[in-house]
Amino acid sequence: MTEPTQSPTAPPTHLAPPATMRSAFHERYGAPEEVVSVRTVPTPQPAAGEVLVRVRAASVNALDWHYVTGLPMFARPSLGLRRPNRQVPGADASGEVVAVGDGVTRHRIGDRVFGEIDGGGFAEYALAPEDWWLPLPDGVPHEQATTLGVAAETALQGLRDWGGLREGHRVLVAGASGGVGSFAVPLARLLGASHVTAVCSTRNVEAARARGADRVVDYTREDVRDLGERFDVFFDNAGTLSLRDCRRLLVEDGTYVSVTSPKTTWVKPLPRMLAVPLVFAFTRQKAPAFRVASRSTSDQAWLMDQVVAGRLEPLIEQRWSLEDAPDVLRRQGEFHAQGKSVIVP
């Protein structure tokens, strides 16, 4: 990159990051422990409008596992038909600005920032357009900031936008313990739910209760279908109940929101994704078609405001080094996390 001419009083646009960096990398699809390695690669340089950040923490998401494994196969057109579009995992990152491209005005060298990016977070340095990075308030750790991307946006948009959650609604959250679920429970309360029922496994019961659930159903010992309760919003982060049972758990004009489903190599969860709008088509109940959360800096800023105000605290289960990337991605694919895992390069 050719650096712009600086006046004597102008802030620097480059702190000369090293020529190379450590990065997780995969050139083909497969099991993370078989295809992901940590290697030394050239440090990217910002083009016009881009910002280079020294990564201090990167969030681990199910999305990363999908990009590494290329599963399910029907998703390959978006993941990359023959080779992965994203060869460096990591859709969320937080760190300090070390270099900016021409025309960048939102960030300066040394600024603390966080944001959702198009891969590249599992590395010592990450590059993204300037408007994808948000200012990180003083006092908020990088490890907390990096969790406010894919998973938190999925929970927020799923409840607020797709589920239409309103003040006084009763909410059911299935799969309440993972990255998305651990945000869904407290966000349901912040959005005005009068009662939140969480469904999770035994090891996650206390965590779900601490997150704000009024009632926690341990699915290994109890069946939520036996409660005899109906809900205004069913936020389904598990996809294990039949759609007929999901309908029975809703009030007459309730809303079913599906954000995941059991997966197989080829087609699952496609049949369920296609069936959801059909099963609910001729009822007063609503069920938006399966969708993926959109990158929204305004949503991330709102989430950060809740963290700063003490109303929302990300649940971080484990912290990993960059060298652990293959193993943490393998564990992510088991879909039994308690809260978020973060990589600290």
Order of alpha helices (4+ residues) and beta strands (2+ residues): beta-alpha-beta-beta-alpha-alpha-beta-beta-beta-beta-alpha-alpha-beta-alpha-beta-alpha-beta-beta-alpha-beta-alpha-alpha-beta-alpha-beta
